[in-house]
Amino acid sequence: MLVRWGSGVPSVWSEMSRLSREMDRLFGEAKATSRAGVFPPLNLFDDGESLVVRTEVPSIDPKDLEINATANTLSIKGERKRPKANEAASFHRRERGYGTFSRSIDLPQEINPGKVQASYKLGVLEIMLPKAEEARPRKIEIQS
């Protein structure tokens, strides 16, 4: 059987292109799924004296949040209430989630759980986690 050179080339490239598009779609869905499962999103940084966590929890009443801290772990639990809607309402999109959530993170340094403070303003929860005395840097005097 004799096959002309140009006859099979476009189908090979179109199959490769289709495969590439399919892989992009699959990996895109995996990224979206992994991001969707992490709530609330947060930033954790060190200001020298404390570890600071800032997390967005819009439309959640601070009374519906529970914060627990140990020397090495921070846990945030809460509930976003289901919005009330007219029973005759017909949703065209429903992207905002509701229900209970729980997030626990390992801290990079030991903290003093007895001195943790939290504040809530404009949908942002800020948690100050003072470092344990043992974890704070100390200036060492040189003996001569």
N, C-alpha and C positions, 0 to 999 in steps of 0.2 A: 504494500500500500504506500502510495506516495502522497505526502501532505505538503501543501504549499506553505512556505515560510511565513508569510503574512497572515494566513488564515487563523492560526491559533494564538498569535501574540495578543491581539486586543482582549480576548477572553481571559487570558492569564492575568493581564494587568487589571482588568475590571474585577476579577476575583480577588486579587490582592487588595485593591482599593476597598471592596466590600468587606473583606476580613478586617482591614484596618479600622473602618468605620464601626464595625461590630465590636471590636476590642475597645475602642474609645467609649462606646455607649456602655459596655459592661463595666469598665473601670470608673466611668463617670457615675453610674448608679451606685457602685460600691462606695465611692467617696461620699456621695450624698447620704447614703444610709449610715455610714459611720459617723458623719457629722450630726445627723439627725438624732442619734442615740445619746449624745452628750449634752445634757442640760442640767444646770445652767452653764453656759460657757463662762470661763473665768480667766483672769490674769492673776499670776502670783509673782510678787517681786519682793526684794529685800531692800529695806531703806536704811540698813545699818543696825538699828536697834530692834526692829521687828520684821517679821514677814507680813506682807500685806496682800490680802485677797480682795479683788474687786470682781463682782459678778453681776450680770444683768438679769433681773427678775421682774420684768415689767408686768404691771397689772396684778401683782401678787401682794396681798395684804401681809405686812410683816408679822402679824399674829399667826399666819399660816406657814411660817418658816420655823425650822428647828435647827439650831447649830450646836454641834458637839465637837469638842477638841480634846485630844490626848496629847502627850508629849510629841508624838510623831505623826498624828493623823488629824485631818479636819473633815467633818461630815456635814453636809447641808441637805436637809430634807424639807419638803414642802408640798403644797398643793395649789395648782392653778384651777380655780373654780370654773365650771362650765358656764359660759355666758348665757344669760337668759334671752330667749328669743320667742317671738310670737309663734304659737303653734301652727299658724297658717303660713309661716315664713318658709320660703324655698331657697336654700343656699345655692349659689352659683359657684362659689369656691369656699373651701373650709381648710385653710392652711395653718391656722393657729391651734396649737395643741392645748389640751387641758388634762387634768388628772394629777396624780401624785408623782413625785420625782425624788430621787435620792442620788447624791454625788458624794464620793469619798475620795480624798487625795492623800497620798503620802507626802509629808513635808520634808524638805531637804535638810532641815536642822531641827533639833529639839526646841520646843517652845515651853513657856510657862502657862499651862492651861488655866490657872486661877486668875490670870490677868488679861485674858482675851476680851476684847471689846468689839461690838458690832454697831454699825449705823446704817440707816436706809434713807436715801434721798433720791427722788425723781427716778425710781425704778432701779437704782444701783445699790447693791448691798456691799458695804465695805467692812472687812473683818481685819482687825489689828491683832496680830499674834506675836506678843513680845517673846523674844528669844530667851531661852533658859540661860542663867548666868554662865553655866559651863560652855555654852555655845557662842557666847560673845567674845570677840577678840580682846585680848589684854595686852597692854604695853608692858614689855619686859625690860626692866632696868638691867644694865650690864654692870657687873661687879668688876672693879679693877684693883 
